[in-house]
Amino acid sequence: MKLSAALACALLSVFPAAAAEEEAGAPFEAYVGVSGTLVLPQGGSRLGRLGGVDAFVGFGTGEGLSLEFAAGRHENETFLALRELVHLYAFDFYDRLFGYSAFDPFFTVGASGWIGGPAGQVGPSAGIGALWHLDDNWSLRAEASATLGIDGDVEMVYSVSVGLQYTFGGGD
């Protein structure tokens, strides 16, 4: 029941913004990627420290926004996430301070969880990250996030990841 409530809240917070931006005629830009992830749960629990590989797919939903789905296998747990990325380059203050460059910081908000093992953990999540654009299509990506445990025995789960992202049509 708690898992369903968390996923419903995430969908309600993410999809209305995506639909509004698509109606405004925002360009469609898709991306895929892979990252190595280290999971660090707070306090003593059966969820323990996990390492694994995540794959993610996303698409632009408007100026500076992206909707993303991620999945991965972390030892004995399956990781799933649905999140909205808010890129800072879309804000005027970022452009005035730094201008456009290869550095692209972002915030994330959504829901994530580790399920299928002895100690599942699901809840709303938020994070920060950055892309370093190598060219129009390839980017290095780093991210740190925190998940509030509402369905499990851990209050907070922290994760850090580093990976590579490919954007389709990045130079258009």
N, C-alpha and C positions, 0 to 999 in steps of 0.2 A: 504494500500500500504506500509506504513512504517513497519507494523507488518511483512509482507512478506519479506521485505528487511532485517530486523533484523534476522529472522529465517534462511534465505538463507545464510547470512554471518556466522552465528553460525555453520551451517551444513558444509559449505565450509572449515571452520577453524578446525573442529573437525574430520570429517570423513576421510580425506586423511591420517592423522597420524594413525588412527585406522586400516585402510586397510593395510598400509605398515607394521605395527607391526604384524598383523595376518598372512601376507604372510611369515614373518620371522620365523614362527613356535612358536609364543608365546603361553604359556599355557592359556587355557580358564578358568577364575575364575569368577563366578557370585556371586552377593550379593543382598540382599533386606534389607530394613530398614524402620523405622518410626521415626519421630522427631516432637517435639513441636516447633513452630516457632513464633517469634514476629517480625512484620514488622513495620518499622519506616520511613515513607516518610519525605523528607526534605521539609520545607516550608508549606504554607497553601494550601491544596487541598481537593478535595472530597474523595481522597483515604484514609485518616485517618489512625490511628494506628490499626493494625489488629493482631489478634492472631489466630492460627489454628494448624492443624496437617497435616504434609506432609508424603507421602509415596514415597520411591525411589527404583529404581532397576538399577543395573549397571553390567558391566562386564569388566574384565581386557583386555586391548588392547595391552599390551606390558609391558616391565619391568618398573614398576613405573607409569603406565598410566591406567586410568579407564574411560570409557564412561558411563554417568549416565543420566537417565530420572527421573524427580521428578514431582509429582502432589499432590495437596492438596486443601482443602477448608478453606478459611480464611474469616469467617463471611459471607459477601455478595459477595466475589470475589473468583474466581477459580485461583489457582496458577499452572503454568506449567514451567518447566525448562529443558533444555538440556545442559549438561556441561561435560567438560573433567577435570578429577582430575589428578594432577601431584604430586605424592608422593615423598617426599624428600629422603626417604631411597634409592632411585635409584641412587642418586648422591654420588660420591666417598667422597666428603668433609664431608657429613653427617655421613658416615660410619667411617671415620677417627676420627671425633670429638666425636661421641656418640656410635658407634657400633649399632648392632641391639638390639632393646628393644621393650617393649610393646607400647611405644609412637611412633606414626606414623603421623607426620605433613604433610599437603598437601596444594596445591593451586588449585583454580578452575577458569575456564574460559568457557564462553558459552553465552547463552541467557536465559532470564527468563521474566515472565510477570504475571500480575494479570489481568484477563479478566472476562467478564460476568457481571460486576457490573456497577454502574453509572460512575465510573472513572477508566477505564482500563489503565494499565501502562505496556509497553513492551520495552525491550532494551537489549543490551549486558550487561553481568554481570561478575564480578570477585570476588574472595573471598579467605579467608584462613580458615583452619580448622585443626582438629587433631582427630585421632582415638586413643583410648586406648584399646589395644587388651586384653580382659579378658582371652581368651584361643584361640585355633586355629580357632574357628568359630564365637564367639561372641565378639563384640566390642562396647564400648561407643563412641559416636561421638558428636563433637561440631563444629560449623561453623559460620562464620560471612561473609556476602557478601554485595556487593553494585551493584545496577543495574542502569545504565545510562538511563534516560527516553527519548526515542526518539519518542515514540508514546503515548502521554498522557500529562497531565498538570503538572507533577512533574519532576524536573531536576534529582534528585537522590532518590533512595529508598534503605534503609539499612535494613538488616534482620539478626537476630541471631537465631540459632536453636541448640537444644540439643536432642539427640536421641540414638537409639540402632540399631546396624547393625548385620546381620547374613550373613556370607560368606560360600557359598557351597564349599566343598572341600578345606577348608583353611589349612588343615594339610598335604595335598599331596605334 
